[in-house]
Amino acid sequence: MKNKKISIDFDIERIKKKIPIKSEILISNTKYNDTYYLKEVRLEQYVERCDKKFGNYYLVILHIQTNKGNVLMKFDEGYREKYSFELMIELIKKFEGFSSLINRAIIELEI
């Protein structure tokens, strides 16, 4: 299996030349199973545009780097409050949905 780079649920061109305004490493250097090693799982927040009435329009991406490839997955997008990124991190860390996100990324790498 060659090293793949996959984007799920969004066009990678949306972030190609942008730098995230916020980024948080959720886990790193972790063995997932006998086949996959998670180098890094990171949440990144990008500003796509600003509206005078609604504020910033954010795109939040989950970036999963493994020994078999990288997966970029849209986690959230829209007009959000100032501290919504921190709340997303808290949500991911507290609930079992985190393993579902990783499983989905691994399934995409195996296709």
C-alpha positions in Angstrom: 0.0 0.0 0.0 1.5 3.3 -1.0 1.4 6.4 1.1 -1.9 8.1 0.3 -3.3 11.6 0.9 -7.1 11.7 1.1 -9.5 14.5 1.8 -13.0 13.6 3.0 -16.1 15.9 2.8 -14.3 19.0 1.4 -12.2 20.2 -1.5 -8.6 20.4 -0.4 -8.2 23.6 -2.6 -10.1 25.4 0.2 -7.0 25.2 2.4 -4.2 24.7 0.0 -2.5 28.1 0.4 -3.8 28.9 3.8 -2.3 28.7 7.3 -4.6 27.6 10.1 -5.3 30.3 12.6 -5.5 27.6 15.4 -4.1 24.1 15.5 -4.1 21.6 18.3 -2.4 18.2 18.4 -4.8 15.7 20.0 -2.6 12.6 20.0 0.8 11.7 18.6 3.1 8.7 18.2 0.6 6.1 19.1 0.2 2.5 17.9 -3.4 2.1 16.7 -3.4 -1.6 15.8 -1.0 -4.1 14.2 -1.0 -2.2 10.9 -1.4 1.5 11.7 0.8 3.8 13.7 -0.7 7.3 14.3 2.1 9.8 13.9 -0.2 12.8 14.7 -3.9 13.6 15.0 -4.4 17.4 14.8 -7.4 19.7 14.6 -6.9 22.8 12.5 -9.1 25.9 12.2 -9.1 28.1 9.1 -11.0 31.4 8.4 -12.6 31.4 5.0 -14.3 34.7 5.0 -15.7 37.4 7.3 -19.2 38.8 7.4 -19.9 42.2 9.1 -23.1 40.7 10.7 -22.1 37.1 11.5 -18.4 37.3 11.9 -15.8 34.8 10.7 -16.8 31.7 8.7 -14.6 28.9 9.9 -13.5 25.6 8.4 -12.2 23.0 10.9 -10.2 20.1 9.6 -9.1 16.9 11.4 -5.7 15.9 10.0 -4.7 12.3 10.7 -1.1 11.3 9.8 -0.4 7.6 9.8 2.4 5.3 8.6 0.2 4.4 5.6 -0.9 7.9 4.6 -2.6 11.1 5.5 -6.3 11.9 5.8 -7.8 15.4 5.9 -11.4 15.3 7.1 -13.9 18.2 7.5 -14.9 18.3 11.1 -17.0 21.4 11.1 -17.7 24.6 9.2 -19.8 27.8 9.6 -20.1 31.0 11.5 -19.0 30.1 15.1 -18.3 31.8 18.4 -14.9 32.9 19.4 -14.2 29.9 21.6 -15.8 27.2 19.5 -12.5 25.6 18.5 -11.6 25.0 22.2 -15.0 23.5 22.8 -14.6 21.2 19.8 -11.3 19.9 21.2 -12.9 19.3 24.6 -15.8 17.4 22.9 -13.4 15.2 20.9 -11.3 14.4 24.0 -14.2 13.6 26.3 -16.3 11.4 24.1 -15.9 8.1 22.2 -16.5 9.8 18.8 -12.7 10.2 18.6 -12.2 6.5 17.8 -15.0 6.7 15.2 -13.1 9.5 13.4 -9.9 7.5 13.4 -11.6 4.4 12.2 -13.3 6.3 9.3 -9.9 7.7 8.3 -8.3 4.2 8.3 -11.2 2.7 6.3 -10.6 5.4 3.6 -6.8 4.6 3.5 -7.6 0.9 2.9 -10.0 1.5 0.0 
